[in-house]
Amino acid sequence: MADRYPYRPAASGRDRTTLWGVLGIVIGLICCGVLGVIFGYLSIRDARRYGSSPVLGWIAIALSILNILGSAILRGTGNYPGWD
């Protein structure tokens, strides 16, 4: 039985999938949600390029969006700490 997908060698270069994913999660939760989304996208892009799992990228994007929405709700209701 022939394989449906022929062997495709991984792209040459550095696989930074995990680096971008972890940076996206940490920065997206602590500091800046927009940067978390960007790093999550970079993680997913590298995962596709190198054939690894994109889970960290999706987690980074999801948590960053939650941070953005939570910050917007807190600012809208006037309950954001440090904003008088």
N, CA, C and O of each residue as an XYZ file, in Angstrom:
336
protein
N       0.844     -1.168      0.000
C       0.000      0.000      0.000
C       0.895      1.237      0.000
O       1.768      1.381      0.856
N       0.681      2.090     -0.925
C       1.502      3.293     -1.058
C       1.077      4.334     -0.025
O      -0.099      4.460      0.316
N       2.050      5.056      0.448
C       1.795      6.120      1.412
C       1.130      7.290      0.700
O       1.551      7.685     -0.387
N       0.088      7.843      1.317
C      -0.626      8.957      0.691
C       0.219     10.222      0.645
O       0.121     11.022     -0.285
N       1.042     10.384      1.657
C       1.856     11.592      1.741
C       3.327     11.211      1.655
O       3.857     10.578      2.569
N       3.975     11.580      0.593
C       5.395     11.231      0.476
C       6.213     11.970      1.537
O       5.812     13.012      2.055
N       7.355     11.396      1.833
C       8.245     11.993      2.825
C       8.653     13.386      2.382
O       9.075     13.592      1.244
N       8.524     14.320      3.276
C       8.936     15.692      3.014
C       9.937     16.096      4.078
O       9.588     16.117      5.258
N      11.157     16.415      3.711
C      12.132     16.790      4.724
C      11.748     18.102      5.400
O      11.141     18.983      4.790
N      12.115     18.208      6.665
C      11.834     19.433      7.401
C      12.641     20.585      6.822
O      13.727     20.393      6.275
N      12.098     21.763      6.951
C      12.795     22.942      6.447
C      14.080     23.147      7.243
O      14.143     22.840      8.433
N      15.082     23.660      6.582
C      16.338     23.890      7.282
C      16.238     25.186      8.075
O      15.482     26.089      7.718
N      16.998     25.266      9.137
C      16.984     26.450      9.981
C      16.654     26.078     11.410
O      16.636     24.906     11.786
N      16.397     27.096     12.186
C      16.109     26.891     13.603
C      14.623     26.770     13.855
O      13.832     27.574     13.361
N      14.249     25.771     14.619
C      12.857     25.585     15.008
C      12.640     26.330     16.325
O      13.113     25.904     17.378
N      11.924     27.438     16.248
C      11.664     28.253     17.439
C      10.206     28.181     17.856
O       9.683     29.113     18.468
N       9.556     27.091     17.533
C       8.138     26.936     17.838
C       7.881     27.061     19.331
O       6.988     27.799     19.749
N       8.649     26.350     20.132
C       8.456     26.379     21.575
C       8.797     27.751     22.142
O       8.091     28.248     23.019
N       9.854     28.362     21.660
C      10.247     29.689     22.130
C       9.133     30.703     21.906
O       8.755     31.423     22.831
N       8.605     30.766     20.685
C       7.540     31.724     20.399
C       6.288     31.420     21.218
O       5.620     32.338     21.694
N       5.968     30.137     21.385
C       4.782     29.774     22.150
C       4.879     30.170     23.604
O       3.936     30.734     24.159
N       6.005     29.884     24.228
C       6.184     30.228     25.646
C       6.223     31.746     25.820
O       5.610     32.281     26.743
N       6.938     32.435     24.939
C       6.952     33.902     25.007
C       5.543     34.470     24.853
O       5.167     35.405     25.560
N       4.776     33.915     23.945
C       3.411     34.382     23.741
C       2.541     34.184     24.965
O       1.745     35.056     25.310
N       2.687     33.045     25.623
C       1.891     32.781     26.824
C       2.281     33.729     27.950
O       1.417     34.343     28.576
N       3.575     33.849     28.209
C       4.038     34.670     29.333
C       3.740     36.144     29.085
O       3.154     36.805     29.942
N       4.127     36.661     27.942
C       3.918     38.084     27.663
C       2.434     38.394     27.487
O       1.969     39.459     27.893
N       1.694     37.473     26.887
C       0.266     37.687     26.700
C      -0.508     37.735     27.997
O      -1.510     38.444     28.089
N      -0.071     37.000     29.001
C      -0.754     37.005     30.292
C      -0.290     38.139     31.200
O      -1.101     38.761     31.885
N       0.992     38.404     31.206
C       1.543     39.354     32.172
C       1.483     40.787     31.662
O       1.111     41.694     32.406
N       1.838     40.994     30.424
C       2.121     42.346     29.959
C       1.172     42.812     28.874
O       0.263     43.601     29.130
N       1.378     42.337     27.698
C       0.733     42.917     26.522
C       0.071     41.819     25.695
O       0.747     40.966     25.120
N      -1.254     41.851     25.642
C      -1.985     40.835     24.903
C      -1.708     40.837     23.414
O      -1.706     39.784     22.777
N      -1.474     42.020     22.855
C      -1.222     42.105     21.415
C       0.086     41.400     21.062
O       0.149     40.677     20.067
N       1.123     41.602     21.862
C       2.381     40.892     21.615
C       2.213     39.388     21.794
O       2.843     38.606     21.081
N       1.371     38.976     22.736
C       1.099     37.557     22.919
C       0.467     36.929     21.692
O       0.799     35.803     21.321
N      -0.452     37.662     21.059
C      -1.081     37.169     19.824
C      -0.037     37.059     18.714
O      -0.030     36.087     17.960
N       0.833     38.045     18.616
C       1.874     38.022     17.576
C       2.814     36.840     17.781
O       3.126     36.122     16.831
N       3.269     36.633     19.021
C       4.162     35.507     19.290
C       3.451     34.174     19.086
O       4.065     33.209     18.630
N       2.166     34.109     19.418
C       1.395     32.898     19.157
C       1.313     32.589     17.676
O       1.440     31.435     17.266
N       1.101     33.624     16.871
C       1.079     33.430     15.419
C       2.432     32.928     14.916
O       2.493     32.029     14.078
N       3.527     33.519     15.435
C       4.856     33.076     15.017
C       5.094     31.612     15.387
O       5.735     30.872     14.642
N       4.569     31.202     16.551
C       4.708     29.807     16.973
C       3.953     28.872     16.028
O       4.472     27.824     15.645
N       2.739     29.248     15.656
C       1.949     28.422     14.740
C       2.614     28.365     13.368
O       2.648     27.311     12.734
N       3.139     29.492     12.915
C       3.823     29.530     11.627
C       5.035     28.604     11.607
O       5.236     27.857     10.650
N       5.842     28.656     12.670
C       7.006     27.776     12.740
C       6.604     26.312     12.889
O       7.281     25.426     12.366
N       5.512     26.053     13.596
C       5.047     24.674     13.750
C       4.668     24.089     12.394
O       4.975     22.932     12.108
N       4.014     24.868     11.576
C       3.667     24.395     10.231
C       4.920     24.175      9.393
O       5.019     23.203      8.645
N       5.858     25.078      9.527
C       7.077     25.012      8.724
C       7.929     23.800      9.081
O       8.505     23.160      8.201
N       8.010     23.484     10.380
C       8.893     22.408     10.825
C       8.157     21.114     11.172
O       8.788     20.137     11.577
N       6.858     21.095     11.022
C       6.098     19.876     11.245
C       5.914     19.514     12.708
O       5.765     18.336     13.033
N       5.919     20.500     13.599
C       5.706     20.217     15.024
C       4.304     20.662     15.439
O       3.526     21.147     14.617
N       3.998     20.493     16.701
C       2.658     20.764     17.209
C       2.437     22.272     17.421
O       3.295     22.941     17.995
N       1.302     22.810     16.966
C       1.018     24.237     17.132
C       0.258     24.576     18.415
O      -0.262     25.684     18.546
N       0.188     23.642     19.360
C      -0.642     23.824     20.549
C      -0.215     25.039     21.372
O      -1.069     25.803     21.820
N       1.082     25.231     21.579
C       1.533     26.377     22.370
C       1.120     27.694     21.719
O       0.765     28.642     22.419
N       1.162     27.762     20.423
C       0.746     28.976     19.727
C      -0.731     29.272     19.928
O      -1.120     30.417     20.160
N      -1.552     28.226     19.837
C      -2.993     28.428     20.042
C      -3.293     28.813     21.484
O      -4.166     29.646     21.732
N      -2.586     28.222     22.433
C      -2.781     28.592     23.842
C      -2.376     30.040     24.061
O      -3.071     30.778     24.760
N      -1.258     30.458     23.471
C      -0.798     31.842     23.606
C      -1.832     32.813     23.051
O      -2.118     33.837     23.671
N      -2.389     32.501     21.898
C      -3.392     33.381     21.303
C      -4.648     33.439     22.171
O      -5.190     34.520     22.403
N      -5.112     32.295     22.650
C      -6.324     32.260     23.469
C      -6.147     33.040     24.776
O      -7.019     33.823     25.153
N      -5.026     32.830     25.463
C      -4.806     33.535     26.724
C      -4.580     35.026     26.506
O      -4.975     35.840     27.341
N      -3.955     35.387     25.405
C      -3.746     36.798     25.103
C      -5.067     37.498     24.815
O      -5.283     38.630     25.249
N      -5.944     36.828     24.086
C      -7.256     37.414     23.811
C      -8.061     37.552     25.103
O      -8.761     38.546     25.294
N      -7.964     36.555     25.991
C      -8.629     36.683     27.290
C      -8.082     37.868     28.079
O      -8.842     38.577     28.738
N      -6.775     38.087     28.017
C      -6.170     39.232     28.692
C      -6.679     40.542     28.098
O      -6.997     41.471     28.840
N      -6.759     40.627     26.780
C      -7.241     41.850     26.130
C      -8.690     42.123     26.512
O      -9.049     43.250     26.854
N      -9.524     41.081     26.450
C     -10.944     41.260     26.797
C     -11.129     41.608     28.269
O     -11.933     42.476     28.610
N     -10.383     40.929     29.142
C     -10.474     41.225     30.572
C     -10.031     42.640     30.891
O     -10.660     43.318     31.704
N      -8.965     43.089     30.267
C      -8.492     44.460     30.480
C      -9.513     45.476     29.977
O      -9.750     46.497     30.623
N     -10.116     45.194     28.824
C     -11.120     46.111     28.281
C     -12.338     46.202     29.191
O     -12.888     47.285     29.393
N     -12.757     45.071     29.738
C     -13.912     45.073     30.652
C     -13.577     45.830     31.931
O     -14.382     46.630     32.407
N     -12.395     45.583     32.490
C     -12.010     46.281     33.716
C     -11.876     47.783     33.491
O     -12.291     48.574     34.338
N     -11.308     48.178     32.372
C     -11.182     49.606     32.077
C     -12.544     50.234     31.820
O     -12.791     51.371     32.225
N     -13.412     49.516     31.163
C     -14.745     50.038     30.868
C     -15.597     50.231     32.106
O     -16.411     51.153     32.164
N     -15.418     49.375     33.092
C     -16.201     49.497     34.328
C     -15.515     50.377     35.361
O     -16.090     50.649     36.415
N     -14.307     50.823     35.082
C     -13.586     51.682     36.021
C     -12.923     50.943     37.153
O     -12.549     51.563     38.149
N     -12.762     49.638     37.039
C     -12.183     48.836     38.101
C     -10.745     48.417     37.825
O     -10.196     47.587     38.550
N     -10.127     48.975     36.790
C      -8.761     48.585     36.448
C      -7.806     49.154     37.491
O      -7.822     50.360     37.737
N      -6.971     48.312     38.114
C      -6.072     48.807     39.163
C      -5.075     49.832     38.628
O      -4.435     49.621     37.598
N      -4.958     50.935     39.341
C      -3.997     51.961     38.954
C      -4.549     53.011     38.009
O      -3.849     53.974     37.696
N      -5.783     52.858     37.545
C      -6.395     53.852     36.655
C      -7.412     54.642     37.458
O      -8.524     54.169     37.692
N      -7.044     55.824     37.877
C      -7.976     56.659     38.677
C      -8.636     57.700     37.855
O      -9.440     58.477     38.371
